[in-house]
Amino acid sequence: MSKIKHIFSDLDGTLLDDSGKISVRTQAVVKSCGIPFTLVSARTPQAMAAMIEELSLYTPQIAFNGGLIFNREQILAQYPLEFSTAKQLIQKLKIQYPEINLSIYTLENWYIERRDKDIEQEMQYTPQKPVLIDFEVLLVEPLKIFKILLIIPDTQRLMEIQKSMKYLEKQDVIVQKTWESYLEITSIFAQKSFAIKKIADDEHLRNHELAAFGDNYNDLAMLKEVGMPIVMGNASEEIKKVGKFITKSNEEDGVAVGIERYIL
């Protein structure tokens, strides 16, 4: 019998192959392993719904990088941005970086002010359709904003902007690079590691009973939170250093291989 009582897995670059799909083999292993399995993603719950269905998951799931913990029936915990902070930040970002197309995510909707090639590309990865609206109109009434997304294809520019936002940590806000061209702004309490700890505490599980799969920098804290961190073969050498085990890449059923080889 496995000592691992709960498995947590990142999606993009980890559970999903490069075309954004879960392989037949990985589906079969996750379903048959008999261990509670939680998806941990920066995505919205709507963008995770198909995968939750594919894997027949009824356990708590983690969206918005830890900003939302939910299951099929209800929201278990939520950590949106403070509305006043989010509103001021959005107004400031629009002035500072007018060329960047901001996205605002609430529990139900994805809001944008204009549609461009970056938004078109993002639409390929989610069933959710963006709502076009003037943010000044949108932000008249208080909203639960879980995430502000900046899509910045220029890597150098992304790093500069991320560095310039360091001051936000004093305002209970965290800025994370979640994908090659994505900067995401969430509440300081919306972190993958915090969400995992909450689920583990609720289930009375200890660190050594948890395993996690990840591949990226925003998975580091999550990987350090569990007793069995398993890093994907496609991860950078820096990420691999925190892994107890290195599995195959996301293109080679790395999660399935990791479960069979190291957990079962």
Buried (B, 14 or more C-beta within 10 A) or exposed (E): EBEBBBBBBBBBBBBBBEEEEBBEBBBEBBEEBEBBBBBBBBBBBBBBBEBBEBBEBEBBBBBBBBBBBBBEEEEBBBBBBBBEBBBEBBEEBBEEBEEBBBBBBBBEBBBBBEEEEBBEEBBEBBEBEBEEBEBEEBBEEEBBBBBBBBBBEEEEBBEEBBEEBEEBEEEEBBBBBBBEBBBBBBBBBBBBBBBBBBBBEEBEBEEEBBBBBBBBBBBBBBBEBBBBBBBBBBBEEEBBEBBEBBBBBBBBBBBBBBBBEBBB
